[in-house]
Amino acid sequence: MVRTPLTPEERLRGERLGRLLREARGERSMVAVAASAGISAETLRKIETGRAPTPAFFTVAALAGALGLSLDELLGRCGPEGATASGPARSAGPVEPAVVPLIA
């Protein structure tokens, strides 16, 4: 499967997401935040630096929960203009990461 090249808008959106996540992480270590979100520190590093400008939805949702950000806020600050159907971005409080039981 050949991956379609990213548009300039997609690259900018990835850079905005990375910048927002770095700001929200603050003084917390990348390793601690990544572990809290259930992802690798390398994945978080790639997202924060824009090397992974289109992370999976569940990765973004897990990071939002770990950092106390709402998905509405992320969309409002990182998505295309007018991306929210309900108007301007609003903070609905922290998003709790989903807990999925493992069945052995």
RONU-167017 format. One record per residue (C-alpha): x, y, z. Coordinates in steps of 0.05 Angstrom, whole numbers, padded with zeros to 5 digits, always signed. Each point is the difference from the previous one (the first is absolute). Example, Ala and Ser with C-alpha at 12.3 -4.5 7.8 and 13.67 -1.06 7.14 Angstrom:
# RONU-167017
+00246-00090+00156 +00027+00069-00013 
END
This chain:
# RONU-167017
+00000+00000+00000 +00027+00068-00020 -00012+00056+00049 -00027+00065-00030 +00046+00059+00014 -00024+00047+00053 -00028+00067-00019 +00031+00064+00027 -00062+00008+00043 +00009-00069+00030 +00072+00015+00016 -00019+00066+00034 -00055-00035+00040 +00052-00052+00023 +00047+00056+00021 -00055+00035+00039 -00019-00065+00035 +00073-00013+00019 +00008+00070+00027 -00065-00005+00040 +00021-00067+00030 +00069+00026+00019 -00031+00061+00034 -00051-00043+00037 +00054-00049+00022 +00038+00058+00033 +00053-00025+00047 -00024-00072+00000 +00047-00049-00032 -00016-00028-00068 +00008-00070+00027 -00050+00012+00056 -00053+00030-00046 +00010-00054-00052 -00007-00055+00052 -00063+00033+00028 -00029+00001-00071 +00022-00072-00014 +00046+00018-00058 +00075-00001-00009 +00042+00061+00015 +00026-00004-00072 -00072+00006-00027 -00012+00061+00044 +00067+00030-00023 -00020-00010-00073 -00068+00033+00011 +00030+00058+00039 +00053+00014-00053 -00048-00007-00059 +00033-00062-00028 -00067-00037+00011 -00049+00055-00022 -00060-00046-00006 -00002-00044+00062 -00057-00049+00011 -00063+00026+00033 +00008-00046+00060 +00072+00023+00010 -00023+00073+00001 -00058-00017+00047 +00046-00036+00048 +00049+00058+00000 -00057+00050+00011 -00022-00041+00060 +00070-00005+00029 +00010+00075-00008 -00069+00022+00024 -00021+00029-00067 -00068-00007-00032 -00006-00026-00071 -00042+00062-00016 +00059+00044+00021 +00049-00040-00042 -00045+00004-00060 -00012+00074+00010 +00074+00016+00006 +00028-00050-00051 -00055-00015-00050 -00019+00039-00062 -00039+00065+00009 -00073-00013+00018 +00015-00073+00017 -00048-00003+00058 -00073-00009-00018 -00024+00031+00065 +00038+00066-00007 +00064+00023+00032 +00044-00048+00038 -00019-00009+00072 +00032-00039+00057 -00045-00054+00028 +00051-00021+00052 +00051-00056-00002 -00012-00060-00043 +00006-00066+00037 +00039-00052-00040 -00040-00061-00017 +00017-00063+00039 -00005-00061-00044 +00003-00066+00038 +00047-00052-00029 -00029-00068-00011 +00051-00056+00002 
END
